[in-house]
Structure formats: C-alpha cells, structure tokens
Amino acid sequence: GGGGGGGGGGGQDDRIRVMLRARPLNEAEAERGGQRCLEVNTESQQVSVGSGKLFAFDKVFDEAATQGEVFEEIVPLLSWVLEGYNATVIMYGQTGTGKTHTMLGHDLWSLAAETTRSEAASRYGDPRGSDLDDGERGVIPRAMQGLFTALRANEEVDWSAHVTYLEVYNEKVLDLLQETEETAAEARERDR
C-alpha cells in the first residue's frame, strides 16, 4: 500500500507527497511459494517492478520499515493542523496490501468486533496512555496522541476537533466512525 500526505504551512512542504510502503509476503503467499515482485531502493526512493521498470516516490519504505518510521514522515502534518490548517493522509492499494495495518496498527477490526474496551485495554494497553507505543501502533493512534497531548499542553488555546475516517470500497464511501447497518469490515468480508 502507499500513502500520501499534504497540508498547508507554506514553503516547500506545501504540496502533495507520495510515499510507498512495501509489505513482506504474508503467510499464505509464502506457503504457496510466492515471490517478491518489487525491489525497493530506500536511498534513491525508487521501486523496481518485475522487468526492472523504475518508479520514483517522495519516500519509499521497504518491508523492514517500522510503524514509527512511517509516522515520522507524517509528523509535519501535525504541526500544520495545530496552526489551523487541514491535513489529509490517504492510503491506497489493493485489498491485503497493508493499508489498515499502517493506519491502525494492531488488528483493530477484529479487536473491536470481539472484545470489550476493558478486554482491549488489558490485551493491548490503554489507548489513552503511552503503553501502546510498542512499535505496532499505526498512524492514527500516534497522530491522535500527539495532537491531543499538544492541545492539552496549551491552556491558552480554546480548541475543538473534528475527525473523519472514511473508506472508499467498491465505489461506496463508508464513514468508519458512524454506526451503519453494515460495517466496512462486514462489507469487505461479504465481497471476498
């Protein structure tokens, strides 16, 4: 999966950046004898696919990249948001490419469906604290913790926050923060 971020703040970073994160083969792919189909060069920020055709990005992450390394590239967006600008991070890719893992970290879809908040806290730590900083937290929990920590630290500022978490799936826009008759996870399972 890949991701891009853009924001306002002026200067050279006031643009859309396109990044790519390669994931390793999953268990099923490895068991079937699957082979890597691309080579990632983190020095040149290029990816070679199949026959050697090169694609350049603003930033590439290889299979060994950590959640923290990916988040570090998004940190400038937090400063822009705190200055009052809007910021967007878009993840794009086929099903199974790691978008949800990059954005959320742990398998939170299953966790949300199968556990209560107290069970989740005992299993993964309290999301309001720093004990989830185990390397597996994704972009969203890290960004929320960073934003709310900064906002709480500045007592002179009156603030409100509005968060939207959307998924475009089969040409339908699903609001993942609103209760619906069918959840996004159920829609994905149904269409498998």
TORZA-832258 format. One line per field, with one value per residue: residue number from 1; x, y, z of N, C-alpha, C, CB in turn. Coordinates in steps of 0.2 Angstrom, whole numbers. Each point is the difference from the previous one (the first is absolute). Last residue first. Glycine has a CB too. Layout:
<bamis>
seq <- (NUM | ...)
n.c1 <- (X | ...)
n.c2 <- (Y | ...)
n.c3 <- (Z | ...)
ca.c1 <- (X | ...)
ca.c2 <- (Y | ...)
ca.c3 <- (Z | ...)
c.c1 <- (X | ...)
c.c2 <- (Y | ...)
c.c3 <- (Z | ...)
cb.c1 <- (X | ...)
cb.c2 <- (Y | ...)
cb.c3 <- (Z | ...)
</bamis>
This chain:
<bamis>
seq <- (192 | 191 | 190 | 189 | 188 | 187 | 186 | 185 | 184 | 183 | 182 | 181 | 180 | 179 | 178 | 177 | 176 | 175 | 174 | 173 | 172 | 171 | 170 | 169 | 168 | 167 | 166 | 165 | 164 | 163 | 162 | 161 | 160 | 159 | 158 | 157 | 156 | 155 | 154 | 153 | 152 | 151 | 150 | 149 | 148 | 147 | 146 | 145 | 144 | 143 | 142 | 141 | 140 | 139 | 138 | 137 | 136 | 135 | 134 | 133 | 132 | 131 | 130 | 129 | 128 | 127 | 126 | 125 | 124 | 123 | 122 | 121 | 120 | 119 | 118 | 117 | 116 | 115 | 114 | 113 | 112 | 111 | 110 | 109 | 108 | 107 | 106 | 105 | 104 | 103 | 102 | 101 | 100 | 99 | 98 | 97 | 96 | 95 | 94 | 93 | 92 | 91 | 90 | 89 | 88 | 87 | 86 | 85 | 84 | 83 | 82 | 81 | 80 | 79 | 78 | 77 | 76 | 75 | 74 | 73 | 72 | 71 | 70 | 69 | 68 | 67 | 66 | 65 | 64 | 63 | 62 | 61 | 60 | 59 | 58 | 57 | 56 | 55 | 54 | 53 | 52 | 51 | 50 | 49 | 48 | 47 | 46 | 45 | 44 | 43 | 42 | 41 | 40 | 39 | 38 | 37 | 36 | 35 | 34 | 33 | 32 | 31 | 30 | 29 | 28 | 27 | 26 | 25 | 24 | 23 | 22 | 21 | 20 | 19 | 18 | 17 | 16 | 15 | 14 | 13 | 12 | 11 | 10 | 9 | 8 | 7 | 6 | 5 | 4 | 3 | 2 | 1)
n.c1 <- (-78 | -20 | -5 | 22 | 0 | -24 | 6 | 20 | -14 | -27 | -26 | -12 | 20 | 7 | 22 | 23 | -1 | -19 | 6 | -4 | -1 | 17 | 12 | 12 | 9 | -2 | 2 | 5 | -3 | 4 | -4 | 11 | -4 | 19 | 1 | 28 | 7 | 2 | 12 | -1 | -22 | 7 | 22 | -11 | -19 | 18 | 15 | -20 | -12 | 22 | 4 | -24 | 2 | 23 | 1 | 16 | 16 | 17 | -15 | -8 | -19 | 11 | -3 | -30 | -19 | 4 | 12 | 9 | -13 | -8 | -5 | -7 | -10 | -9 | -6 | -8 | -4 | 8 | -12 | -5 | 17 | 16 | -8 | 2 | 20 | 17 | 17 | 4 | -13 | 16 | 17 | -16 | -17 | 18 | 13 | -16 | -19 | -12 | 19 | 2 | -5 | -2 | 0 | 4 | -9 | 3 | -13 | 16 | -3 | 19 | -8 | -4 | 22 | 9 | -14 | 7 | 24 | -5 | -5 | 24 | -1 | -20 | 15 | 18 | -18 | -10 | 26 | 6 | 7 | -14 | 6 | -15 | 8 | -7 | -4 | 7 | 9 | -5 | 19 | -8 | 13 | -21 | -7 | 10 | 21 | -9 | 19 | 7 | 23 | 0 | -21 | -5 | -18 | -2 | -26 | -4 | 13 | -16 | -18 | 3 | -18 | 13 | 8 | -23 | -9 | 18 | 8 | 26 | 3 | -10 | 14 | -13 | 4 | -7 | -6 | -3 | -15 | 12 | 4 | 22 | 8 | -20 | -25 | -15 | -18 | 8 | 0 | 7 | -3 | 4 | 0 | -3)
n.c2 <- (-55 | 15 | -10 | 3 | 23 | 3 | -10 | 15 | 18 | -11 | 3 | 17 | 17 | 12 | 16 | -6 | -12 | 10 | -14 | 12 | -22 | -3 | -15 | 20 | 23 | 1 | 25 | 6 | 26 | 10 | 25 | 8 | 26 | 14 | 22 | 0 | 5 | -23 | -14 | -23 | -6 | 7 | -12 | -19 | 3 | 2 | -18 | -14 | 6 | -3 | -20 | -7 | 8 | -8 | -23 | -10 | -18 | 14 | 9 | 21 | -11 | 8 | 24 | -2 | 2 | -22 | -15 | -25 | -21 | -14 | 15 | 18 | -18 | -10 | 23 | 5 | -29 | -12 | -5 | 22 | 14 | -19 | -6 | 25 | 4 | -18 | 24 | 19 | 11 | 8 | -18 | -17 | 12 | 3 | -21 | -10 | -13 | 18 | 21 | 29 | 22 | 10 | 28 | 15 | 26 | 20 | 24 | 18 | 7 | -13 | -21 | -6 | 9 | -11 | -20 | 2 | 0 | -23 | -13 | -5 | -6 | -14 | -12 | 0 | -4 | -17 | -6 | -10 | -22 | 3 | 29 | 24 | 18 | 26 | 6 | -21 | -5 | -26 | -11 | -24 | -20 | -13 | 0 | 21 | 11 | 22 | 20 | 10 | -11 | -7 | -13 | -12 | -20 | -16 | -12 | -24 | -18 | -25 | -16 | -23 | 4 | 3 | 22 | 5 | -12 | 11 | 22 | 9 | 29 | 25 | 22 | 25 | 19 | 26 | 20 | 23 | 20 | 24 | 12 | -11 | 19 | 21 | 1 | -17 | -10 | -28 | -20 | -25 | -22 | -25 | -21 | -26)
n.c3 <- (-2 | -1 | 22 | 9 | -11 | 7 | 22 | -1 | -8 | 10 | -11 | 15 | 15 | 22 | -12 | 0 | -22 | -16 | -24 | -24 | -18 | -17 | 17 | 16 | 4 | 28 | 12 | 23 | 2 | 25 | 6 | 24 | 9 | 15 | 12 | 7 | 23 | 7 | -19 | 11 | -7 | -23 | 3 | 11 | -15 | -18 | 10 | 7 | -22 | -11 | 14 | -2 | -25 | -5 | 21 | 21 | -3 | 11 | 18 | 6 | 11 | 21 | -4 | 3 | -15 | -9 | 21 | -14 | -8 | 20 | 18 | -16 | -14 | 20 | 7 | -24 | -9 | -25 | -21 | -9 | 11 | -1 | -22 | -5 | 15 | -3 | 7 | -21 | -18 | -18 | -2 | 6 | -13 | -18 | -2 | -16 | 7 | -14 | -13 | 10 | 8 | 24 | -2 | 22 | -3 | 18 | -1 | 18 | 23 | 8 | 9 | -23 | -6 | 21 | -6 | -23 | 7 | 11 | -20 | 0 | 24 | -4 | -16 | 17 | 17 | -15 | -16 | -27 | -5 | -21 | -4 | -4 | -20 | 1 | -25 | -21 | -25 | -9 | -18 | -12 | 5 | 1 | 28 | 14 | 13 | 14 | 6 | 20 | -1 | 24 | 2 | -23 | 4 | -21 | -1 | 2 | 17 | -6 | 15 | 5 | 17 | 22 | -8 | -8 | 20 | 14 | -19 | -10 | 11 | -13 | -10 | 5 | -19 | 6 | -16 | 14 | -12 | 13 | 19 | 4 | -13 | 11 | 6 | 5 | -12 | -5 | -15 | 5 | -16 | 7 | -16 | 9)
ca.c1 <- (6 | 3 | -6 | -1 | 6 | 0 | -5 | 3 | 4 | 7 | 6 | -3 | -4 | -3 | -7 | -1 | 2 | 3 | -3 | 4 | -4 | -3 | -5 | 0 | -3 | 2 | -4 | 3 | -4 | 4 | -5 | 2 | -5 | 0 | -6 | -4 | -3 | -6 | -1 | 6 | -1 | -6 | 1 | 5 | -3 | -4 | 4 | 4 | -4 | -2 | 6 | 1 | -6 | 0 | 0 | -5 | -5 | 2 | 4 | 6 | -1 | 2 | 6 | 7 | 1 | 2 | -5 | 2 | 4 | 3 | 4 | 5 | 5 | 4 | 5 | 5 | -3 | 1 | 0 | -6 | -6 | 0 | -2 | -7 | -5 | -6 | -3 | 5 | -2 | -4 | 4 | 5 | -3 | -3 | 2 | 7 | 6 | -1 | -4 | 3 | -3 | 4 | -4 | 5 | -3 | 5 | -3 | -1 | -7 | 0 | 0 | -7 | -4 | 2 | -2 | -7 | -1 | 1 | -7 | -1 | 4 | -3 | -5 | 3 | 3 | -5 | -4 | -2 | 3 | -4 | 1 | 1 | -2 | 3 | 3 | -5 | 3 | -5 | 1 | -3 | 5 | 5 | 0 | -5 | 0 | -3 | -3 | -8 | -2 | 5 | -1 | 6 | 0 | 6 | 3 | 0 | 0 | 7 | 0 | 6 | -1 | -2 | 6 | 5 | -3 | 1 | -4 | -5 | 3 | -1 | 0 | 3 | -2 | 4 | -2 | 6 | -2 | -1 | -7 | -4 | 1 | 7 | 5 | 5 | 1 | -3 | 1 | -2 | 2 | -3 | 3 | -4)
ca.c2 <- (-4 | 1 | -2 | -7 | -3 | 1 | -5 | -6 | 0 | 3 | -5 | -7 | -1 | -6 | 0 | 3 | -5 | 4 | -2 | 3 | 2 | 6 | -2 | -8 | -1 | -5 | -2 | -6 | -4 | -5 | -3 | -4 | -5 | -4 | -3 | -1 | 6 | 2 | 7 | 4 | 0 | 4 | 7 | 2 | 1 | 6 | 6 | 1 | 2 | 7 | 4 | 1 | 3 | 7 | 3 | 5 | -2 | -1 | -6 | 2 | -3 | -7 | -1 | 1 | 7 | 5 | 6 | 6 | 5 | -3 | -4 | 3 | 3 | -6 | -2 | 5 | 6 | 1 | -5 | -4 | 3 | 2 | -6 | -2 | 3 | -2 | -7 | -4 | -2 | 5 | 6 | -1 | 0 | 7 | 3 | 3 | -4 | -3 | -6 | -6 | -3 | -6 | -5 | -6 | -6 | -5 | -7 | -3 | 1 | 7 | 4 | -1 | 4 | 7 | 2 | 1 | 7 | 5 | 4 | 4 | 6 | 5 | 3 | 3 | 6 | 5 | 0 | 7 | 0 | -5 | -7 | -4 | -7 | -4 | 5 | 2 | 4 | 5 | 4 | 7 | 5 | 1 | -5 | -5 | -4 | -7 | -3 | 0 | 4 | 6 | 5 | 3 | 6 | 1 | 7 | 3 | 8 | 3 | 7 | 1 | -2 | -7 | -3 | 1 | -3 | -7 | -2 | -5 | -7 | -5 | -7 | -5 | -7 | -5 | -7 | -4 | -7 | -4 | 2 | -6 | -5 | -3 | 5 | 2 | 7 | 5 | 6 | 5 | 7 | 5 | 6 | 6)
ca.c3 <- (-1 | -7 | -4 | 1 | -3 | -7 | -3 | 1 | -6 | 1 | -2 | 0 | -6 | 0 | 1 | 7 | 5 | 5 | 7 | 5 | 5 | -2 | -6 | -1 | -6 | -4 | -5 | -2 | -5 | -3 | -5 | -5 | -1 | -6 | 0 | -7 | -2 | 4 | -1 | 3 | 8 | 1 | -2 | 5 | 6 | -1 | 0 | 6 | 5 | -2 | 1 | 7 | 4 | -1 | -7 | 0 | -5 | -7 | 0 | -4 | -7 | 0 | -5 | 2 | 2 | -6 | 0 | 4 | -4 | -5 | 3 | 4 | -5 | -2 | 6 | 2 | 4 | 7 | 5 | -1 | 1 | 7 | 3 | -2 | 4 | -4 | 2 | 4 | 7 | 3 | 1 | 5 | 6 | 1 | 6 | -1 | 2 | 6 | 0 | -2 | -6 | -2 | -4 | -1 | -3 | -3 | -1 | -7 | -2 | -2 | 6 | 3 | -4 | 1 | 7 | -1 | -2 | 5 | 1 | -6 | 0 | 3 | -5 | -5 | 2 | 1 | 6 | 3 | 7 | 5 | -2 | 6 | 0 | 5 | 5 | 5 | 5 | 2 | 6 | -1 | 1 | -5 | -5 | -1 | -6 | 1 | -6 | 1 | -6 | -1 | 4 | 1 | 3 | 4 | 0 | -7 | 0 | -1 | -3 | -4 | -7 | -1 | 1 | -6 | -5 | 1 | 6 | -2 | -1 | 5 | -3 | 5 | -2 | 3 | -1 | 0 | 1 | -6 | -1 | 2 | -4 | -2 | -4 | 5 | -1 | 5 | -2 | 5 | -2 | 4 | 0 | 0)
c.c1 <- (-2 | 6 | 3 | -5 | 0 | 5 | -1 | -5 | 4 | 4 | 6 | 5 | -3 | -4 | -3 | -8 | -1 | 1 | 3 | -3 | 4 | -5 | -4 | -5 | 1 | -4 | 3 | -4 | 4 | -5 | 4 | -5 | 3 | -5 | -1 | -6 | -4 | -3 | -6 | -1 | 5 | -1 | -5 | 2 | 5 | -3 | -4 | 4 | 3 | -5 | -1 | 6 | 1 | -5 | 0 | 1 | -6 | -5 | 3 | 5 | 6 | -2 | 2 | 5 | 7 | 1 | 2 | -6 | 2 | 6 | 4 | 4 | 5 | 6 | 4 | 5 | 6 | -3 | 1 | 0 | -6 | -7 | 0 | -2 | -7 | -6 | -6 | -3 | 5 | -2 | -5 | 4 | 5 | -2 | -2 | 3 | 7 | 6 | -2 | -6 | 3 | -4 | 4 | -5 | 6 | -3 | 6 | -3 | -1 | -7 | 0 | 0 | -7 | -5 | 1 | -3 | -8 | -1 | 0 | -7 | 0 | 4 | -4 | -5 | 3 | 2 | -6 | -5 | -2 | 2 | -4 | 1 | 2 | -2 | 3 | 4 | -6 | 3 | -6 | 0 | -2 | 6 | 6 | 1 | -5 | 1 | -2 | -3 | -8 | -2 | 5 | -1 | 7 | 0 | 6 | 3 | 0 | -2 | 7 | 0 | 6 | -1 | -1 | 6 | 4 | -3 | 1 | -3 | -6 | 3 | -1 | -1 | 3 | -2 | 5 | -3 | 6 | -2 | -2 | -8 | -5 | -1 | 6 | 5 | 5 | 2 | -3 | 1 | -3 | 3 | -4 | 4)
c.c2 <- (-6 | -5 | 0 | -2 | -8 | -4 | 1 | -6 | -7 | -1 | 4 | -5 | -7 | -1 | -7 | 0 | 2 | -5 | 4 | -2 | 3 | 3 | 6 | -1 | -7 | 0 | -6 | -4 | -6 | -4 | -5 | -4 | -5 | -5 | -4 | -4 | 0 | 6 | 2 | 8 | 4 | 1 | 5 | 7 | 2 | 2 | 7 | 6 | 1 | 3 | 8 | 4 | 1 | 4 | 8 | 3 | 5 | -2 | -2 | -6 | 1 | -3 | -8 | -2 | 1 | 7 | 4 | 5 | 6 | 4 | -4 | -5 | 3 | 3 | -6 | -3 | 5 | 6 | 1 | -6 | -4 | 3 | 2 | -6 | -2 | 3 | -1 | -7 | -3 | -2 | 5 | 6 | -1 | 0 | 7 | 4 | 3 | -5 | -3 | -6 | -6 | -3 | -6 | -5 | -5 | -6 | -5 | -7 | -2 | 2 | 7 | 5 | 1 | 4 | 7 | 2 | 2 | 7 | 5 | 4 | 4 | 6 | 6 | 4 | 4 | 7 | 5 | -1 | 6 | 0 | -4 | -7 | -3 | -7 | -4 | 6 | 3 | 4 | 5 | 4 | 7 | 5 | 1 | -4 | -5 | -3 | -7 | -2 | 2 | 4 | 6 | 6 | 3 | 7 | 0 | 6 | 2 | 8 | 3 | 7 | 1 | -3 | -8 | -4 | 0 | -4 | -8 | -3 | -5 | -7 | -4 | -7 | -4 | -7 | -5 | -7 | -4 | -7 | -3 | 2 | -6 | -6 | -4 | 4 | 2 | 7 | 5 | 7 | 5 | 6 | 5 | 6)
c.c3 <- (-5 | -2 | -7 | -5 | 1 | -4 | -7 | -3 | 0 | -6 | 1 | -2 | 0 | -6 | 0 | 2 | 7 | 6 | 5 | 7 | 5 | 5 | -1 | -6 | -2 | -6 | -4 | -5 | -2 | -5 | -4 | -4 | -6 | 0 | -6 | 2 | -7 | -3 | 3 | -1 | 3 | 8 | 2 | -1 | 5 | 7 | 0 | 0 | 7 | 6 | -1 | 2 | 7 | 4 | 0 | -7 | 0 | -5 | -7 | -1 | -4 | -7 | -1 | -5 | 3 | 2 | -5 | -1 | 4 | -3 | -5 | 3 | 4 | -5 | -3 | 5 | 0 | 2 | 7 | 5 | 0 | 2 | 8 | 4 | -2 | 4 | -4 | 1 | 4 | 7 | 3 | 1 | 5 | 8 | 2 | 6 | 0 | 2 | 7 | 0 | -2 | -6 | -1 | -4 | -1 | -2 | -2 | 0 | -7 | -3 | -2 | 6 | 3 | -4 | 2 | 7 | 0 | -2 | 5 | 0 | -7 | 0 | 3 | -5 | -6 | 1 | 0 | 6 | 4 | 7 | 5 | -2 | 6 | -1 | 5 | 4 | 5 | 6 | 1 | 7 | -1 | 1 | -5 | -6 | 0 | -7 | 1 | -7 | 0 | -6 | -1 | 4 | 1 | 2 | 4 | -1 | -7 | 1 | 0 | -4 | -4 | -7 | 0 | 0 | -7 | -6 | 0 | 7 | -2 | -2 | 6 | -3 | 6 | -2 | 2 | -1 | -1 | 2 | -7 | -1 | 2 | -4 | -2 | -4 | 5 | -2 | 5 | -3 | 5 | -3 | 4 | 0)
cb.c1 <- (5 | -5 | -8 | 3 | 7 | -6 | -6 | 7 | 2 | -1 | -7 | -11 | 7 | 0 | 0 | 11 | 8 | -6 | -1 | 2 | -9 | 2 | 0 | 4 | 2 | 4 | -5 | 6 | -6 | 8 | -8 | 10 | -10 | 12 | -5 | 10 | 10 | 4 | 7 | 7 | -5 | -5 | 7 | 4 | -10 | -2 | 8 | 1 | -9 | 2 | 7 | -5 | -7 | 5 | -6 | -1 | 3 | 11 | -7 | -1 | -13 | -1 | 4 | -5 | -12 | -7 | -3 | 13 | -5 | -10 | -8 | -8 | -9 | -10 | -8 | -8 | -9 | 11 | 4 | 1 | 5 | 13 | 5 | 2 | 8 | 6 | 4 | 5 | -12 | -4 | 6 | 1 | -11 | -3 | 10 | -4 | -7 | -13 | 5 | 11 | -2 | 3 | -6 | 8 | -10 | 9 | -12 | 10 | 0 | 13 | 6 | -2 | 7 | 12 | 2 | -1 | 11 | 7 | -5 | 7 | 8 | -6 | -2 | 10 | 2 | -8 | 10 | 2 | 9 | -1 | 11 | -6 | 1 | 0 | -8 | -7 | 10 | -10 | 13 | -7 | 8 | -9 | -12 | -8 | 13 | -8 | 7 | 1 | 9 | 9 | -5 | 5 | -12 | 7 | -11 | -11 | 6 | 5 | -12 | 1 | -12 | -5 | 4 | -5 | -11 | -1 | -8 | 6 | 9 | -11 | 7 | -3 | 0 | 3 | -7 | 7 | -11 | 8 | 1 | 9 | 12 | 4 | -5 | -2 | -11 | 0 | 0 | 2 | 1 | -2 | 6 | -9)
cb.c2 <- (3 | 12 | 5 | 0 | 10 | 11 | 0 | 4 | 12 | -1 | -6 | 5 | 8 | -1 | 12 | 6 | -4 | 10 | -12 | 10 | -9 | -4 | -12 | -3 | 12 | -7 | 11 | 0 | 10 | -1 | 9 | -2 | 7 | 1 | 9 | 0 | 5 | -6 | 0 | -10 | -11 | -3 | -4 | -12 | -8 | -3 | -7 | -12 | -6 | -3 | -10 | -11 | -4 | -2 | -10 | 2 | -12 | -3 | -4 | 13 | 1 | -1 | 12 | -3 | 0 | -8 | -1 | -2 | -4 | -7 | -2 | 10 | 2 | -8 | 4 | 10 | -7 | -5 | -6 | 2 | 10 | 1 | -8 | 5 | 9 | -10 | 1 | 10 | 0 | 3 | -3 | -12 | -5 | 2 | -7 | 1 | -10 | 0 | -3 | 4 | 11 | -2 | 9 | 2 | 6 | 5 | 5 | 7 | 10 | -1 | -9 | -12 | -3 | -3 | -11 | -8 | 0 | -8 | -10 | -9 | -6 | -8 | -12 | -9 | -5 | -10 | -4 | 5 | -7 | -7 | 2 | 8 | 0 | 10 | 9 | -11 | 3 | -7 | -2 | -4 | -8 | -4 | -1 | 8 | 3 | 2 | 8 | 10 | -6 | -7 | -8 | -4 | -3 | -8 | 5 | -6 | 1 | -10 | 1 | -13 | 3 | 1 | 9 | 12 | 2 | 2 | 10 | -4 | 2 | 6 | 2 | 8 | 2 | 8 | 4 | 7 | 1 | 7 | 11 | -3 | 3 | 4 | 10 | -10 | 3 | -9 | -3 | -7 | -3 | -7 | -3 | -6)
cb.c3 <- (11 | 0 | 7 | 12 | 3 | 2 | 11 | 10 | 1 | 13 | -8 | -3 | -7 | 13 | -5 | 0 | -8 | -4 | -4 | -7 | -2 | -12 | 3 | 12 | -4 | 10 | -1 | 12 | -4 | 10 | 0 | 7 | 4 | 0 | 7 | -7 | 5 | 10 | -10 | -3 | 0 | -11 | -9 | 0 | -3 | -12 | -7 | 2 | -6 | -13 | -3 | 1 | -9 | -11 | -4 | 12 | 3 | 5 | 9 | 3 | 1 | 13 | 3 | 11 | 2 | -7 | 12 | -1 | -10 | -2 | 9 | 2 | -8 | 1 | 9 | -4 | 6 | -2 | -10 | -12 | -5 | 0 | -9 | -12 | 2 | -5 | 12 | 5 | -5 | -11 | -10 | -3 | -4 | -12 | -2 | -12 | -3 | -2 | -12 | 4 | -4 | 13 | -6 | 10 | -5 | 7 | -2 | -4 | 7 | -2 | 6 | -4 | -11 | 2 | 3 | -9 | -6 | 6 | -4 | -6 | 7 | 8 | -4 | 1 | 12 | 4 | 7 | -11 | -3 | -10 | -5 | 8 | -12 | 9 | -2 | 0 | -8 | -4 | -1 | -9 | -3 | -8 | 1 | 5 | -1 | 9 | -7 | 8 | -6 | 5 | 8 | -11 | 5 | -7 | -3 | -1 | 11 | -7 | 3 | -1 | 1 | 12 | 7 | -1 | 5 | 13 | 0 | -10 | 8 | 4 | -10 | 10 | -12 | 9 | -10 | 8 | -4 | -7 | 6 | 8 | -2 | 10 | 6 | 8 | -6 | 9 | -12 | 10 | -12 | 10 | -11 | 6)
</bamis>
